[in-house]
Amino acid sequence: MVSAVFSGTFVGNAESTSPPTAATSPPAVGAATLPAVPTIPVVPTIVGVPNTVAEGVLNPNEVKPPASGTRKARVLYDYEAADSTELALLADEMITVYSLPGMDPDWLIGERGNQKGKVPVTYLELLS
């Protein structure tokens, strides 16, 4: 077997397979002396109010555009909505867009007539 010499303060035997001695182990504590710890995390909620922040769910149909900060955008490419929270887009159409606090910066809320949904920024040319 090849042995290596290391300089420093580490002291040990690589060939040892025995567990540490009882003198270096922490003293055993009886289960009755440990404090009770809940195993399920408790998240406070208000009954009747959806917890959209914790779930990370944004329903664009439930949000209103900001008083200022809306912009016009020209759609560069067709986009098929992946789910009901997104807005399908057609190339060269004009839509109104805005962002919401805490929203992913790669997405905006887009509005076309009475339709509203998330749209990817990379599919848009922002105007005005």
C-alpha positions in Angstrom: 0.0 0.0 0.0 1.2 3.5 -0.8 1.1 6.0 2.0 1.1 9.7 1.7 2.5 12.3 4.0 0.5 15.5 4.5 1.8 18.5 6.4 -0.6 20.3 8.7 -2.6 19.6 11.7 -4.7 16.7 10.5 -4.0 13.5 12.4 -5.6 10.3 11.4 -5.1 6.8 10.2 -6.6 6.1 6.7 -6.6 2.3 7.4 -8.7 2.5 10.6 -12.2 1.1 10.3 -13.2 1.3 13.9 -15.8 3.9 15.1 -14.7 6.7 17.3 -14.3 5.9 21.0 -17.1 6.6 23.4 -15.0 9.4 25.0 -15.4 11.5 21.8 -19.1 10.7 21.3 -21.7 13.1 22.7 -23.6 11.9 25.8 -26.8 10.1 25.1 -30.0 12.0 25.7 -33.3 10.3 26.6 -36.2 10.9 24.2 -38.3 12.2 27.1 -36.0 15.2 27.6 -36.2 16.4 23.9 -38.7 19.2 23.2 -41.6 18.3 20.9 -41.0 19.5 17.4 -43.8 19.7 14.9 -43.2 17.7 11.7 -45.5 19.6 9.4 -44.8 23.3 8.7 -47.6 25.6 9.6 -48.4 28.5 7.2 -50.8 31.0 8.5 -53.7 31.8 6.1 -56.8 33.8 6.3 -59.9 31.8 5.5 -61.5 32.8 2.2 -58.4 34.6 0.9 -56.3 32.8 -1.6 -52.6 32.6 -0.8 -51.3 33.6 -4.3 -47.9 34.9 -3.0 -47.0 31.6 -1.4 -48.2 29.5 -4.3 -46.6 31.8 -6.9 -49.8 31.9 -8.9 -50.8 35.0 -10.8 -54.2 35.2 -12.4 -54.0 38.0 -14.9 -57.8 38.2 -15.1 -57.9 39.3 -11.5 -55.4 42.2 -11.8 -56.1 45.7 -12.9 -53.6 47.7 -14.9 -51.6 50.4 -13.1 -52.9 54.0 -13.4 -49.7 54.8 -15.3 -47.0 52.6 -16.7 -48.9 50.9 -19.5 -47.2 50.8 -22.9 -48.1 49.8 -26.4 -46.2 46.8 -27.9 -46.0 45.3 -31.4 -46.0 41.5 -31.4 -43.0 40.2 -33.3 -44.0 36.5 -33.6 -47.0 34.3 -33.2 -47.3 32.9 -29.7 -49.6 30.0 -28.6 -50.7 30.4 -25.0 -49.6 27.5 -22.8 -52.5 27.8 -20.3 -55.4 30.1 -19.4 -53.1 32.6 -17.6 -51.3 33.5 -20.9 -52.5 35.5 -23.9 -52.1 34.0 -27.4 -50.4 36.5 -29.8 -50.4 37.0 -33.6 -47.4 38.6 -35.3 -47.8 42.4 -36.1 -50.7 43.0 -33.8 -50.7 45.8 -31.3 -51.4 45.2 -27.6 -51.2 47.1 -24.3 -48.7 45.8 -21.8 -47.6 46.4 -18.2 -45.8 44.7 -15.4 -46.8 44.0 -11.9 -44.7 44.0 -8.7 -43.1 40.7 -8.0 -43.7 39.4 -11.5 -41.1 37.5 -13.5 -39.2 40.2 -15.5 -39.3 37.9 -18.6 -43.1 38.3 -18.8 -45.6 41.2 -19.0 -49.4 41.4 -18.7 -50.8 41.9 -22.2 -54.3 43.2 -23.0 -56.1 43.0 -26.3 -59.7 44.2 -26.2 -61.3 42.4 -23.2 -58.7 39.6 -23.3 -55.8 39.7 -20.8 -52.9 37.4 -20.0 -49.2 36.9 -19.5 -47.0 37.4 -22.6 -43.3 36.8 -23.0 -41.2 39.9 -23.4 -39.0 38.4 -26.1 -42.0 38.2 -28.5 -42.6 42.0 -28.2 -41.3 45.3 -29.5 -42.1 47.8 -26.8 -43.3 51.2 -28.1 -44.0 54.6 -26.6 
